[in-house]
């Protein structure tokens, strides 16, 4: 994982208070993947030489779908629910009533 991307992502996800714990979890996951990934890939290859390829493609497609599904909710939360920031804050001039 790129250190810059993971640092920025951790600040967005958990904030500065829990960044150390989150970075520790990311590092642990990366190290465990380095241990178990080749072992699992070898076992899949022993079953069928194309099995690791299709498993990796399935994981990538699933993660891409998850990112596309979550990105509007996490990155642009004002778009969820059909309201923009102006409408939710009451700043939209069309929604304000005229006071005479």
N, CA, C and O atoms as a GROMACS GRO file, in nm:
protein
  400
    1UNK      N    1   0.086  -0.117   0.000
    1UNK     CA    2   0.000   0.000   0.000
    1UNK      C    3   0.090   0.123   0.000
    1UNK      O    4   0.190   0.128   0.071
    2UNK      N    5   0.053   0.220  -0.080
    2UNK     CA    6   0.126   0.345  -0.084
    2UNK      C    7   0.107   0.419   0.048
    2UNK      O    8  -0.007   0.439   0.092
    3UNK      N    9   0.216   0.460   0.111
    3UNK     CA   10   0.210   0.522   0.242
    3UNK      C   11   0.133   0.653   0.240
    3UNK      O   12   0.056   0.681   0.332
    4UNK      N   13   0.151   0.733   0.137
    4UNK     CA   14   0.081   0.861   0.129
    4UNK      C   15  -0.069   0.841   0.118
    4UNK      O   16  -0.146   0.908   0.187
    5UNK      N   17  -0.111   0.749   0.033
    5UNK     CA   18  -0.254   0.724   0.016
    5UNK      C   19  -0.314   0.668   0.143
    5UNK      O   20  -0.423   0.709   0.183
    6UNK      N   21  -0.245   0.574   0.208
    6UNK     CA   22  -0.301   0.516   0.329
    6UNK      C   23  -0.305   0.617   0.443
    6UNK      O   24  -0.396   0.610   0.526
    7UNK      N   25  -0.210   0.709   0.450
    7UNK     CA   26  -0.213   0.811   0.554
    7UNK      C   27  -0.329   0.907   0.534
    7UNK      O   28  -0.400   0.939   0.629
    8UNK      N   29  -0.349   0.952   0.412
    8UNK     CA   30  -0.460   1.042   0.382
    8UNK      C   31  -0.593   0.971   0.405
    8UNK      O   32  -0.685   1.028   0.463
    9UNK      N   33  -0.604   0.847   0.359
    9UNK     CA   34  -0.728   0.772   0.377
    9UNK      C   35  -0.756   0.749   0.525
    9UNK      O   36  -0.872   0.756   0.568
   10UNK      N   37  -0.653   0.723   0.604
   10UNK     CA   38  -0.675   0.700   0.747
   10UNK      C   39  -0.720   0.826   0.817
   10UNK      O   40  -0.800   0.819   0.911
   11UNK      N   41  -0.672   0.942   0.774
   11UNK     CA   42  -0.719   1.068   0.833
   11UNK      C   43  -0.866   1.092   0.801
   11UNK      O   44  -0.941   1.143   0.883
   12UNK      N   45  -0.906   1.055   0.680
   12UNK     CA   46  -1.046   1.072   0.641
   12UNK      C   47  -1.134   0.974   0.716
   12UNK      O   48  -1.243   1.010   0.762
   13UNK      N   49  -1.089   0.849   0.729
   13UNK     CA   50  -1.172   0.743   0.786
   13UNK      C   51  -1.180   0.752   0.937
   13UNK      O   52  -1.290   0.751   0.993
   14UNK      N   53  -1.064   0.760   1.006
   14UNK     CA   54  -1.065   0.751   1.151
   14UNK      C   55  -1.026   0.880   1.221
   14UNK      O   56  -1.043   0.890   1.342
   15UNK      N   57  -0.973   0.978   1.151
   15UNK     CA   58  -0.929   1.100   1.216
   15UNK      C   59  -0.788   1.084   1.271
   15UNK      O   60  -0.724   0.980   1.252
   16UNK      N   61  -0.742   1.186   1.339
   16UNK     CA   62  -0.604   1.186   1.387
   16UNK      C   63  -0.587   1.112   1.519
   16UNK      O   64  -0.476   1.072   1.552
   17UNK      N   65  -0.694   1.094   1.595
   17UNK     CA   66  -0.682   1.031   1.727
   17UNK      C   67  -0.649   0.882   1.718
   17UNK      O   68  -0.568   0.833   1.796
   18UNK      N   69  -0.709   0.811   1.625
   18UNK     CA   70  -0.690   0.666   1.614
   18UNK      C   71  -0.605   0.627   1.494
   18UNK      O   72  -0.611   0.513   1.449
   19UNK      N   73  -0.526   0.720   1.443
   19UNK     CA   74  -0.448   0.690   1.323
   19UNK      C   75  -0.344   0.582   1.347
   19UNK      O   76  -0.321   0.499   1.260
   20UNK      N   77  -0.280   0.581   1.462
   20UNK     CA   78  -0.178   0.480   1.491
   20UNK      C   79  -0.236   0.339   1.491
   20UNK      O   80  -0.176   0.247   1.436
   21UNK      N   81  -0.350   0.323   1.555
   21UNK     CA   82  -0.414   0.192   1.559
   21UNK      C   83  -0.458   0.148   1.419
   21UNK      O   84  -0.443   0.031   1.383
   22UNK      N   85  -0.511   0.242   1.341
   22UNK     CA   86  -0.555   0.209   1.206
   22UNK      C   87  -0.437   0.172   1.118
   22UNK      O   88  -0.446   0.076   1.041
   23UNK      N   89  -0.327   0.245   1.127
   23UNK     CA   90  -0.208   0.213   1.048
   23UNK      C   91  -0.150   0.078   1.090
   23UNK      O   92  -0.098   0.004   1.007
   24UNK      N   93  -0.159   0.045   1.220
   24UNK     CA   94  -0.116  -0.086   1.266
   24UNK      C   95  -0.199  -0.198   1.207
   24UNK      O   96  -0.146  -0.302   1.170
   25UNK      N   97  -0.331  -0.176   1.199
   25UNK     CA   98  -0.418  -0.275   1.137
   25UNK      C   99  -0.388  -0.292   0.988
   25UNK      O  100  -0.386  -0.404   0.937
   26UNK      N  101  -0.363  -0.180   0.919
   26UNK     CA  102  -0.327  -0.190   0.777
   26UNK      C  103  -0.197  -0.266   0.758
   26UNK      O  104  -0.186  -0.349   0.667
   27UNK      N  105  -0.098  -0.239   0.842
   27UNK     CA  106   0.030  -0.308   0.831
   27UNK      C  107   0.016  -0.456   0.862
   27UNK      O  108   0.076  -0.540   0.796
   28UNK      N  109  -0.064  -0.489   0.962
   28UNK     CA  110  -0.088  -0.630   0.996
   28UNK      C  111  -0.156  -0.703   0.882
   28UNK      O  112  -0.118  -0.815   0.848
   29UNK      N  113  -0.257  -0.640   0.821
   29UNK     CA  114  -0.326  -0.703   0.709
   29UNK      C  115  -0.231  -0.724   0.592
   29UNK      O  116  -0.238  -0.827   0.524
   30UNK      N  117  -0.142  -0.627   0.567
   30UNK     CA  118  -0.047  -0.642   0.456
   30UNK      C  119   0.051  -0.757   0.482
   30UNK      O  120   0.083  -0.832   0.391
   31UNK      N  121   0.097  -0.769   0.605
   31UNK     CA  122   0.192  -0.877   0.637
   31UNK      C  123   0.124  -1.014   0.632
   31UNK      O  124   0.183  -1.110   0.583
   32UNK      N  125   0.001  -1.024   0.682
   32UNK     CA  126  -0.070  -1.152   0.676
   32UNK      C  127  -0.102  -1.192   0.532
   32UNK      O  128  -0.098  -1.310   0.498
   33UNK      N  129  -0.134  -1.092   0.447
   33UNK     CA  130  -0.158  -1.123   0.307
   33UNK      C  131  -0.032  -1.175   0.239
   33UNK      O  132  -0.040  -1.260   0.151
   34UNK      N  133   0.084  -1.124   0.279
   34UNK     CA  134   0.210  -1.174   0.223
   34UNK      C  135   0.241  -1.316   0.265
   34UNK      O  136   0.313  -1.387   0.194
   35UNK      N  137   0.188  -1.359   0.379
   35UNK     CA  138   0.210  -1.495   0.425
   35UNK      C  139   0.107  -1.591   0.365
   35UNK      O  140   0.143  -1.696   0.311
   36UNK      N  141  -0.021  -1.555   0.375
   36UNK     CA  142  -0.127  -1.648   0.336
   36UNK      C  143  -0.161  -1.641   0.187
   36UNK      O  144  -0.214  -1.738   0.133
   37UNK      N  145  -0.133  -1.531   0.120
   37UNK     CA  146  -0.166  -1.516  -0.022
   37UNK      C  147  -0.098  -1.618  -0.111
   37UNK      O  148  -0.167  -1.687  -0.187
   38UNK      N  149   0.034  -1.631  -0.104
   38UNK     CA  150   0.100  -1.730  -0.189
   38UNK      C  151   0.059  -1.874  -0.156
   38UNK      O  152   0.050  -1.959  -0.245
   39UNK      N  153   0.035  -1.901  -0.028
   39UNK     CA  154  -0.008  -2.035   0.011
   39UNK      C  155  -0.144  -2.067  -0.049
   39UNK      O  156  -0.164  -2.175  -0.105
   40UNK      N  157  -0.238  -1.974  -0.037
   40UNK     CA  158  -0.370  -1.995  -0.094
   40UNK      C  159  -0.364  -2.002  -0.246
   40UNK      O  160  -0.434  -2.084  -0.307
   41UNK      N  161  -0.281  -1.918  -0.308
   41UNK     CA  162  -0.264  -1.923  -0.453
   41UNK      C  163  -0.209  -2.056  -0.499
   41UNK      O  164  -0.252  -2.109  -0.601
   42UNK      N  165  -0.113  -2.113  -0.425
   42UNK     CA  166  -0.058  -2.243  -0.459
   42UNK      C  167  -0.160  -2.355  -0.447
   42UNK      O  168  -0.165  -2.445  -0.530
   43UNK      N  169  -0.242  -2.348  -0.342
   43UNK     CA  170  -0.347  -2.449  -0.325
   43UNK      C  171  -0.451  -2.439  -0.436
   43UNK      O  172  -0.497  -2.541  -0.488
   44UNK      N  173  -0.487  -2.317  -0.473
   44UNK     CA  174  -0.582  -2.300  -0.583
   44UNK      C  175  -0.524  -2.348  -0.715
   44UNK      O  176  -0.595  -2.409  -0.795
   45UNK      N  177  -0.396  -2.322  -0.738
   45UNK     CA  178  -0.330  -2.365  -0.861
   45UNK      C  179  -0.324  -2.518  -0.869
   45UNK      O  180  -0.334  -2.576  -0.977
   46UNK      N  181  -0.307  -2.582  -0.753
   46UNK     CA  182  -0.303  -2.728  -0.751
   46UNK      C  183  -0.439  -2.787  -0.792
   46UNK      O  184  -0.444  -2.894  -0.852
   47UNK      N  185  -0.547  -2.716  -0.759
   47UNK     CA  186  -0.680  -2.764  -0.799
   47UNK      C  187  -0.704  -2.742  -0.948
   47UNK      O  188  -0.750  -2.832  -1.018
   48UNK      N  189  -0.672  -2.621  -0.996
   48UNK     CA  190  -0.693  -2.585  -1.136
   48UNK      C  191  -0.599  -2.468  -1.166
   48UNK      O  192  -0.600  -2.370  -1.092
   49UNK      N  193  -0.520  -2.475  -1.272
   49UNK     CA  194  -0.425  -2.366  -1.299
   49UNK      C  195  -0.491  -2.230  -1.323
   49UNK      O  196  -0.426  -2.127  -1.304
   50UNK      N  197  -0.617  -2.225  -1.362
   50UNK     CA  198  -0.685  -2.098  -1.384
   50UNK      C  199  -0.759  -2.048  -1.261
   50UNK      O  200  -0.809  -1.936  -1.262
   51UNK      N  201  -0.768  -2.127  -1.157
   51UNK     CA  202  -0.844  -2.088  -1.038
   51UNK      C  203  -0.789  -1.962  -0.970
   51UNK      O  204  -0.869  -1.877  -0.930
   52UNK      N  205  -0.657  -1.944  -0.955
   52UNK     CA  206  -0.610  -1.819  -0.892
   52UNK      C  207  -0.645  -1.695  -0.973
   52UNK      O  208  -0.676  -1.590  -0.917
   53UNK      N  209  -0.641  -1.708  -1.106
   53UNK     CA  210  -0.674  -1.594  -1.192
   53UNK      C  211  -0.818  -1.551  -1.172
   53UNK      O  212  -0.846  -1.433  -1.152
   54UNK      N  213  -0.910  -1.648  -1.176
   54UNK     CA  214  -1.051  -1.615  -1.162
   54UNK      C  215  -1.085  -1.567  -1.021
   54UNK      O  216  -1.173  -1.483  -1.004
   55UNK      N  217  -1.018  -1.620  -0.920
   55UNK     CA  218  -1.041  -1.572  -0.782
   55UNK      C  219  -0.996  -1.428  -0.766
   55UNK      O  220  -1.067  -1.347  -0.706
   56UNK      N  221  -0.879  -1.394  -0.820
   56UNK     CA  222  -0.829  -1.257  -0.810
   56UNK      C  223  -0.920  -1.162  -0.888
   56UNK      O  224  -0.951  -1.053  -0.840
   57UNK      N  225  -0.962  -1.203  -1.008
   57UNK     CA  226  -1.054  -1.118  -1.086
   57UNK      C  227  -1.187  -1.099  -1.014
   57UNK      O  228  -1.243  -0.989  -1.015
   58UNK      N  229  -1.237  -1.204  -0.951
   58UNK     CA  230  -1.361  -1.191  -0.875
   58UNK      C  231  -1.347  -1.096  -0.757
   58UNK      O  232  -1.437  -1.017  -0.729
   59UNK      N  233  -1.234  -1.104  -0.689
   59UNK     CA  234  -1.210  -1.014  -0.576
   59UNK      C  235  -1.200  -0.870  -0.626
   59UNK      O  236  -1.256  -0.779  -0.564
   60UNK      N  237  -1.128  -0.846  -0.737
   60UNK     CA  238  -1.115  -0.711  -0.791
   60UNK      C  239  -1.249  -0.654  -0.836
   60UNK      O  240  -1.278  -0.538  -0.810
   61UNK      N  241  -1.330  -0.735  -0.901
   61UNK     CA  242  -1.462  -0.688  -0.945
   61UNK      C  243  -1.549  -0.658  -0.824
   61UNK      O  244  -1.621  -0.558  -0.823
   62UNK      N  245  -1.544  -0.742  -0.723
   62UNK     CA  246  -1.621  -0.717  -0.601
   62UNK      C  247  -1.577  -0.590  -0.529
   62UNK      O  248  -1.661  -0.512  -0.484
   63UNK      N  249  -1.446  -0.570  -0.519
   63UNK     CA  250  -1.397  -0.448  -0.454
   63UNK      C  251  -1.430  -0.324  -0.535
   63UNK      O  252  -1.464  -0.220  -0.478
   64UNK      N  253  -1.421  -0.333  -0.668
   64UNK     CA  254  -1.457  -0.218  -0.752
   64UNK      C  255  -1.605  -0.184  -0.735
   64UNK      O  256  -1.641  -0.066  -0.726
   65UNK      N  257  -1.690  -0.284  -0.729
   65UNK     CA  258  -1.832  -0.259  -0.706
   65UNK      C  259  -1.857  -0.198  -0.570
   65UNK      O  260  -1.941  -0.109  -0.556
   66UNK      N  261  -1.785  -0.244  -0.467
   66UNK     CA  262  -1.799  -0.188  -0.333
   66UNK      C  263  -1.756  -0.042  -0.330
   66UNK      O  264  -1.822   0.041  -0.267
   67UNK      N  265  -1.645  -0.012  -0.397
   67UNK     CA  266  -1.597   0.127  -0.401
   67UNK      C  267  -1.696   0.215  -0.474
   67UNK      O  268  -1.725   0.326  -0.429
   68UNK      N  269  -1.748   0.169  -0.586
   68UNK     CA  270  -1.846   0.248  -0.661
   68UNK      C  271  -1.975   0.266  -0.583
   68UNK      O  272  -2.041   0.369  -0.596
   69UNK      N  273  -2.013   0.168  -0.504
   69UNK     CA  274  -2.134   0.178  -0.425
   69UNK      C  275  -2.115   0.269  -0.304
   69UNK      O  276  -2.206   0.345  -0.268
   70UNK      N  277  -1.996   0.264  -0.240
   70UNK     CA  278  -1.972   0.343  -0.120
   70UNK      C  279  -1.924   0.485  -0.149
   70UNK      O  280  -1.945   0.574  -0.066
   71UNK      N  281  -1.862   0.508  -0.263
   71UNK     CA  282  -1.800   0.639  -0.286
   71UNK      C  283  -1.899   0.755  -0.279
   71UNK      O  284  -1.863   0.858  -0.221
   72UNK      N  285  -2.020   0.747  -0.333
   72UNK     CA  286  -2.110   0.861  -0.315
   72UNK      C  287  -2.151   0.880  -0.170
   72UNK      O  288  -2.174   0.993  -0.127
   73UNK      N  289  -2.161   0.772  -0.095
   73UNK     CA  290  -2.205   0.782   0.044
   73UNK      C  291  -2.095   0.834   0.135
   73UNK      O  292  -2.124   0.904   0.232
   74UNK      N  293  -1.969   0.802   0.105
   74UNK     CA  294  -1.859   0.841   0.192
   74UNK      C  295  -1.794   0.970   0.145
   74UNK      O  296  -1.770   1.061   0.224
   75UNK      N  297  -1.765   0.978   0.014
   75UNK     CA  298  -1.693   1.093  -0.037
   75UNK      C  299  -1.783   1.215  -0.056
   75UNK      O  300  -1.739   1.328  -0.034
   76UNK      N  301  -1.908   1.193  -0.097
   76UNK     CA  302  -1.999   1.304  -0.122
   76UNK      C  303  -2.131   1.274  -0.050
   76UNK      O  304  -2.231   1.243  -0.115
   77UNK      N  305  -2.132   1.284   0.083
   77UNK     CA  306  -2.254   1.245   0.156
   77UNK      C  307  -2.372   1.337   0.131
   77UNK      O  308  -2.486   1.297   0.156
   78UNK      N  309  -2.349   1.458   0.083
   78UNK     CA  310  -2.462   1.549   0.059
   78UNK      C  311  -2.545   1.504  -0.060
   78UNK      O  312  -2.659   1.548  -0.074
   79UNK      N  313  -2.492   1.416  -0.147
   79UNK     CA  314  -2.569   1.368  -0.261
   79UNK      C  315  -2.668   1.259  -0.224
   79UNK      O  316  -2.764   1.234  -0.298
   80UNK      N  317  -2.648   1.193  -0.113
   80UNK     CA  318  -2.737   1.086  -0.071
   80UNK      C  319  -2.864   1.149  -0.013
   80UNK      O  320  -2.856   1.236   0.073
   81UNK      N  321  -2.975   1.106  -0.058
   81UNK     CA  322  -3.102   1.160  -0.011
   81UNK      C  323  -3.157   1.268  -0.102
   81UNK      O  324  -3.266   1.319  -0.078
   82UNK      N  325  -3.083   1.303  -0.208
   82UNK     CA  326  -3.134   1.397  -0.306
   82UNK      C  327  -3.124   1.543  -0.266
   82UNK      O  328  -3.180   1.627  -0.335
   83UNK      N  329  -3.056   1.577  -0.157
   83UNK     CA  330  -3.043   1.716  -0.116
   83UNK      C  331  -2.900   1.761  -0.137
   83UNK      O  332  -2.805   1.684  -0.119
   84UNK      N  333  -2.886   1.885  -0.175
   84UNK     CA  334  -2.751   1.940  -0.180
   84UNK      C  335  -2.727   2.022  -0.055
   84UNK      O  336  -2.817   2.037   0.028
   85UNK      N  337  -2.608   2.076  -0.040
   85UNK     CA  338  -2.574   2.151   0.082
   85UNK      C  339  -2.661   2.274   0.100
   85UNK      O  340  -2.699   2.306   0.212
   86UNK      N  341  -2.693   2.343  -0.008
   86UNK     CA  342  -2.773   2.464   0.003
   86UNK      C  343  -2.913   2.433   0.055
   86UNK      O  344  -2.966   2.506   0.139
   87UNK      N  345  -2.971   2.324   0.006
   87UNK     CA  346  -3.106   2.289   0.052
   87UNK      C  347  -3.105   2.239   0.195
   87UNK      O  348  -3.196   2.271   0.272
   88UNK      N  349  -3.003   2.163   0.232
   88UNK     CA  350  -3.000   2.108   0.367
   88UNK      C  351  -2.969   2.216   0.470
   88UNK      O  352  -3.012   2.205   0.585
   89UNK      N  353  -2.896   2.321   0.432
   89UNK     CA  354  -2.864   2.429   0.524
   89UNK      C  355  -2.969   2.539   0.524
   89UNK      O  356  -2.965   2.627   0.609
   90UNK      N  357  -3.062   2.536   0.431
   90UNK     CA  358  -3.162   2.639   0.421
   90UNK      C  359  -3.112   2.764   0.352
   90UNK      O  360  -3.176   2.870   0.362
   91UNK      N  361  -3.001   2.755   0.281
   91UNK     CA  362  -2.942   2.871   0.215
   91UNK      C  363  -2.994   2.891   0.073
   91UNK      O  364  -2.962   2.992   0.011
   92UNK      N  365  -3.070   2.800   0.023
   92UNK     CA  366  -3.119   2.810  -0.114
   92UNK      C  367  -3.226   2.919  -0.121
   92UNK      O  368  -3.325   2.913  -0.049
   93UNK      N  369  -3.206   3.018  -0.205
   93UNK     CA  370  -3.296   3.132  -0.212
   93UNK      C  371  -3.432   3.094  -0.266
   93UNK      O  372  -3.531   3.160  -0.235
   94UNK      N  373  -3.439   2.989  -0.346
   94UNK     CA  374  -3.569   2.949  -0.400
   94UNK      C  375  -3.654   2.884  -0.293
   94UNK      O  376  -3.777   2.888  -0.302
   95UNK      N  377  -3.594   2.825  -0.192
   95UNK     CA  378  -3.668   2.759  -0.087
   95UNK      C  379  -3.707   2.853   0.026
   95UNK      O  380  -3.791   2.818   0.109
   96UNK      N  381  -3.649   2.971   0.030
   96UNK     CA  382  -3.679   3.064   0.137
   96UNK      C  383  -3.808   3.141   0.104
   96UNK      O  384  -3.831   3.180  -0.011
   97UNK      N  385  -3.888   3.162   0.204
   97UNK     CA  386  -4.012   3.237   0.186
   97UNK      C  387  -3.982   3.387   0.196
   97UNK      O  388  -3.898   3.431   0.274
   98UNK      N  389  -4.054   3.463   0.114
   98UNK     CA  390  -4.037   3.607   0.119
   98UNK      C  391  -4.113   3.663   0.239
   98UNK      O  392  -4.227   3.626   0.265
   99UNK      N  393  -4.046   3.752   0.310
   99UNK     CA  394  -4.109   3.818   0.424
   99UNK      C  395  -4.131   3.963   0.386
   99UNK      O  396  -4.036   4.036   0.360
  100UNK      N  397  -4.258   4.005   0.384
  100UNK     CA  398  -4.289   4.144   0.348
  100UNK      C  399  -4.331   4.223   0.468
  100UNK      O  400  -4.361   4.342   0.457
   0.00000   0.00000   0.00000
